[in-house]
Amino acid sequence: MKIIHFGDLHVWRFTPVWSELYYPKRWLGPLNLLLHRSKHFPPAYRKAALDAIVKEKPDVAVFTGDFSSFSLTSEFQEANDLFAPLRELLGDRLFALPGNHDCYTPKAYRNQVMEKMLPWVHSEAVSRLDLNEKVSLVGVNHSVPFLISSNGRVSPESQTQLKATFEQLKAEGRTVLLAGHYPYVSPPEFPEGKDHKLLGDQEFAEVVKQGAPAVYMHGHQHIRWALRSALTPDTLCLNCGSVAMKHERADKQAGFLSWSQQDDGTVDNLTAHTFNGKNDWAKTPLSASLRELPGE
């Protein structure tokens, strides 16, 4: 089964939301976009990325959040248009989750702007999709709005539901793949800042350890990696990086991951696809960069 994992598309628009200018992110975000971020997310990269993924003809595609930059209707509309060919190809085997930018403000979150524009996204706390008779994909949504920070939050409700889902899947004898937006562990050279991390990450890691999914797919940090941690020794943590960011470093440049998923949980042919900024995508095996991290 060929799986593609991608995320952090970050469609952006310079569109002021006058009714929310009292909210710090509604002017801090566009200011950052104007000064810095727009240079790193060229609009042309978006379609190039989705076209490349469709061309790969995966059996399953997993998007781990951040369709938008500011949770604007116009951003979600473009994302919906960009994803249309992939949705036509895969149907519900395109499994997508929201990121923190998809619930950018309390009002956008309360009004369910993303859910109305992208009703096919799994915004519930915990979701499940059976991929075949042996393998199931589970999504967990930790994305909530904060005043200024980009944190996620582990809720007691999501923990309870995730534990119950893991227990059910274990009773059924199924291999589990887990997906979320936020990492719970990262390489020491790329530590999560206090205003960017998942709040409750260690509690989440404990539930992951108990459930022992074969893979945990996430994004949020815009850099690709593959690692194992003593916190969750049975789980391969995969960060797909951003699918649409321009950067001089190959592991931060626009790209995505692909692999062949075996029913017993084995990941074969793990590959990083990296955009050259024009029309080609380099393919690099990632097994050599697999890292073993000690527990904390």
GUKOL-744658 format. One record per residue (C-alpha): residue in three letters; z, x, y. Coordinates in steps of 0.1 Angstrom, whole numbers, plus 5000, padded with zeros to 4 digits. Layout:
N
ALAZXY ...
***
This chain:
296
MET500050005000 LYS498950165033 ILE501350115061 ILE500750195098 HIS503850225121 PHE503350225159 GLY505150115190 ASP505950165227 LEU502650035241 HIS504049975275 VAL501349765291 TRP502149765329 ARG501249575360 PHE502249635397 THR503349275402 PRO506449205423 VAL508748935410 TRP510048805443 SER512548575428 GLU514248865410 LEU514249135437 TYR518049115437 TYR517949255402 PRO517949645404 LYS515349685376 ARG512749475395 TRP512449745422 LEU513650055404 GLY511150005375 PRO508049965397 LEU509050255419 ASN509350475388 LEU505950345376 LEU504350425409 LEU505750775412 HIS505750885376 ARG505150655346 SER501650525355 LYS500350875351 HIS501650895316 PHE500450555304 PRO496650535312 PRO495350175307 ALA492350305287 TYR494650445260 ARG495850095250 LYS492549965236 ALA491650305221 ALA494950295201 LEU494549935188 ASP490850005179 ALA491950315160 ILE494550125140 VAL492149845131 LYS489650115120 GLU492250255096 LYS492349915077 PRO496049925068 ASP497549675043 VAL500549635066 ALA501149735103 VAL504649755118 PHE505149755156 THR508649845166 GLY508749715202 ASP507949755239 PHE504649565243 SER505349545280 SER506949745308 PHE508549475329 SER508449155307 LEU505749005329 THR503548725317 SER500448925326 GLU501649215305 PHE502249005275 GLN498848835279 GLU497049165278 ALA499149275248 ASN498248955230 ASP494549015237 LEU494849375225 PHE496549275193 ALA494148995185 PRO491749205162 LEU494749345143 ARG496248995139 GLU492948865126 LEU492749155101 LEU496349135088 GLY497848795097 ASP501548795091 ARG501349145076 LEU501349255112 PHE505149275116 ALA506249315152 LEU509649335169 PRO510649335206 GLY511949635225 ASN514149665255 HIS511249645279 ASP510349305264 CYS513549155276 TYR513649355309 THR515949125329 PRO518448845320 LYS516048585334 ALA513048705314 TYR515348705283 ARG516848365290 ASN513448215297 GLN512048365265 VAL508948495284 MET507948725254 GLU508548455228 LYS506348205247 MET503448455252 LEU503848635218 PRO505248365194 TRP504248575164 VAL506748845172 HIS510048855152 SER512648805179 GLU515348675156 ALA518348895149 VAL517248975113 SER513948885097 ARG512348945063 LEU508848965050 ASP508049025013 LEU505049265011 ASN504549234973 GLU506449154942 LYS508649464946 VAL508849564983 SER510349375013 LEU510249455050 VAL513349375071 GLY513449375109 VAL516549395130 ASN516449315168 HIS519049495189 SER517149455222 VAL519049285251 PRO518849315289 PHE521149545308 LEU521649585346 ILE520049925349 SER520250105315 SER517850095285 ASN520550045259 GLY520449825229 ARG523449655214 VAL524549605178 SER526049255176 PRO528549135149 GLU526048855141 SER523249095134 GLN525449315113 THR526649015092 GLN523048895087 LEU521749245079 LYS524549295053 ALA523748965037 THR520049035036 PHE520549375020 GLU522849224994 GLN520248954986 LEU517449204983 LYS519649424960 ALA520349134938 GLU516649064936 GLY516049434927 ARG513649494956 THR512749804975 VAL513649765012 LEU511849895043 LEU513849855075 ALA512449835111 GLY514049825145 HIS513449955180 TYR516350195184 PRO517150515165 TYR520650555151 VAL520150935146 SER517951185164 PRO517251555163 PRO519851765182 GLU517151885207 PHE516351515216 PRO519751355219 GLU520050995230 GLY521550965265 LYS524450725271 ASP522150495292 HIS519350495266 LYS521150475232 LEU521950195208 LEU525450085215 GLY527150055181 ASP524750305165 GLN527350445141 GLU528350095129 PHE524650015123 ALA524250345104 GLU527150245081 VAL525349915072 VAL522150105067 LYS523950355044 GLN525350065023 GLY521949885022 ALA520050215015 PRO516550115026 ALA513950365016 VAL512650385052 TYR513850305087 MET511050275112 HIS511850285150 GLY510550405183 HIS512250405218 GLN512150775221 HIS508550865228 ILE508251145203 ARG507251145166 TRP509551275139 ALA510551235103 LEU514051305092 ARG516951235069 SER520551245079 ALA523751275058 LEU524750955076 THR522150765055 PRO520951015028 ASP518850755010 THR516850655041 LEU513850835057 CYS513950775094 LEU510550765111 ASN509950765148 CYS506350675156 GLY506450785192 SER504350605218 VAL500950475208 ALA499750495244 MET501450785263 LYS499551085277 HIS501451415272 GLU500651775267 ARG502851795236 ALA501051675204 ASP504251505191 LYS504551305224 GLN500851235230 ALA499650895221 GLY499650835183 PHE501050655153 LEU502150715117 SER500550615084 TRP501550655048 SER501050525013 GLN504150325003 GLN505050314967 ASP506950024951 ASP509850254941 GLY510350354978 THR508450684977 VAL506550765008 ASP503250955001 ASN500751105024 LEU502851075056 THR500451145085 ALA500651165122 HIS497551035141 THR497251185176 PHE494751085203 ASN492651355220 GLY492351135252 LYS488651065245 ASN487550905213 ASP488951115184 TRP492251105165 ALA493551415148 LYS495451365115 THR498351595107 PRO500551575075 LEU504151525085 SER505951615052 ALA506251975065 SER508251855095 LEU510751655074 ARG514251755085 GLU517651715069 LEU520351655094 PRO524151685088 GLY526351375093 GLU528451345123 
***
